[in-house]
Amino acid sequence: MSGAILRFRVMALVAGTMSLLLWFVYMPAKYLIGNPTIHDYTVWIPMVHGYLYPIYIITAIQFSTKARWSLTKMLWLILAGTLPIASIAAERRVVRQYS
């Protein structure tokens, strides 16, 4: 169980950080600033986020099944990865409850 918690912690923090970068660096650079040079520097953010979010989903499912959570709780944990701060908050709650 501790291995699943550690994997979930790492992926929740990474997914939360990438989501923050996506929402508050890439999106403003693309849609508000409109400078192609800045957009070229940040174009890697959605690609990395796109590869890491499915890994977050897999670790959330793995943790949820090891913790014997209901399907509803598992879905909330997966959906927490869609908002920038929610995955970090979910990670804190899981660590507080299971450590």
N, C-alpha and C positions, 0 to 999 in steps of 0.2 A: 504494500500500500504506500510506503514512503517513497518508492521509486515513481509511482504514478503521481503523487503529490508534487514531487520535484519536477517532473516533466511538465505537469500542468502549470506550475508556478513559472517556469522559464518561458513557456509558450504564451501564457497570459500576459506576462510583462513585455515580451517581444511583440506580440500582436497589438497590445495597447499602445506601445511606442510607435509602431508602424502606422497605426490608425491615427494617432495624433499628428504624425508627420504628413499623412495623407490629407487630413482635414485642414490643418493649419499651416502647412508649407506648400504642398503641391497644388491644392485647389486654388488658394489665393494667387499663387504664381501663374497658374494657367488662365484663370478667369478674370481676376481683378487687375493684375499688373499688366498683363498682355505683352511683356517683353520676351521675345523668343529666346534670348540668351539665358535668362533666369529659368525659363521652362526647360531648356536643354540640360541645365544642371540638376533639375529635380525630376526628370522623366523616369529615373530608376525607382522612385518611391512606389508608384502603383504596381510595378512589376514584382518587386520584392514582397509587397503586401499581398498580392494575388497568389504568390507561391506559399507564403507563410500561414495565411488564414486557414486553408484546408488542414494544415498540420495542427493548428490550434483546435480545429473541430475534432480531429482524431484523438488528440490528447484529452479533450473535454469528455468525449464519449468513453474513452478508456477509464478515466478517473471516475466518471459517473457509474459505470458498471461495477468497478471495484468497490465503490462506496455503497452500492445497491440503492441508488437513487431512482425515483420514479421517472417516467418518460417526460413528464412536465418539468421537473427540476432540471433534467438533462437539457431540454430544449431552451430553458432560460439561461443555462450556463453557456450554451452554444450561441445564443443571441447576444449574450454579453460581449462577445467579440466584435459586434458590429458597431458599437459606440466607443468612442475613444477612451473614456474613463471607466466604463462599465466592466471591462475585462480585468482591469487592475483592482477595482473594488471587489469583484468576484474572487479574485486570487486572494485578497486579504481575508475575505470571509471564510474561504476554504481552509486557509492556513490556520486561522483562529479556531475553527471548529475541529480540525483533524490533527493538529500538532500538539 
